[in-house]
């Protein structure tokens, strides 16, 4: 996956999760997985930290499955 596609996906993820600003994704190819259009798929994992109202740190992980054309197929998040 090229950097231009990763940047485009990252902008979309940051629009939904602004607390991940400055976090570079860890990109992993999905072995044997294909999107409905026949493109190879990749997992992009973002991690970031934010604070709650009480001042406690909360870490957030966002995992994005996207194909090599830049189409986002699935987004999951955890705290």
SVG drawing of the C-alpha trace seen along z (x, -y; Angstrom):
<svg xmlns="http://www.w3.org/2000/svg" viewBox="-18 -17 22 34">
<polyline fill="none" stroke="black" stroke-width="0.4" points="0.0,0.0 1.5,-3.4 1.8,-6.4 -0.7,-8.4 -3.4,-5.8 -2.4,-5.5 -2.6,-9.3 -6.1,-9.4 -7.3,-6.6 -5.7,-8.3 -7.5,-11.6 -10.8,-9.8 -9.9,-8.0 -8.8,-11.3 -12.1,-12.9 -13.9,-10.3 -11.3,-10.0 -9.4,-13.3 -7.6,-12.1 -5.5,-9.9 -3.8,-13.0 -0.1,-12.4 -0.4,-8.7 1.1,-6.8 -0.7,-3.6 0.9,-0.2 0.1,1.4 -0.1,5.2 -1.2,7.0 -4.0,9.5 -2.7,12.8 -5.2,14.4 -7.9,11.8 -9.5,10.0 -12.1,7.3 -15.3,7.7 -13.6,6.0 -10.7,8.5 -8.2,6.0 -5.7,7.1 -6.7,6.0 -4.6,4.4 -5.0,3.8 -4.1,0.3 -3.8,0.1 -3.8,-3.3 -3.2,-3.9 -3.7,-7.1 -4.3,-8.5 -6.9,-10.9 -8.1,-12.0 -11.5,-11.6 -13.3,-14.2 -11.6,-13.0 -8.1,-13.4 -7.5,-9.7 -5.6,-8.6 -7.6,-6.4 -5.9,-4.6 -7.8,-4.0 -7.0,-1.6 -8.6,-1.9 -8.3,0.9 -9.2,0.3 -9.4,2.9 -9.0,1.3 -8.2,2.5 -5.2,1.3 -7.4,-1.2 -8.1,-3.0 -11.7,-1.9 -12.4,-1.4 -14.2,1.9 -14.4,2.1 -13.5,-0.1 -13.4,1.2 -12.3,-0.6 -11.5,0.4 -10.5,-1.4"/>
</svg>
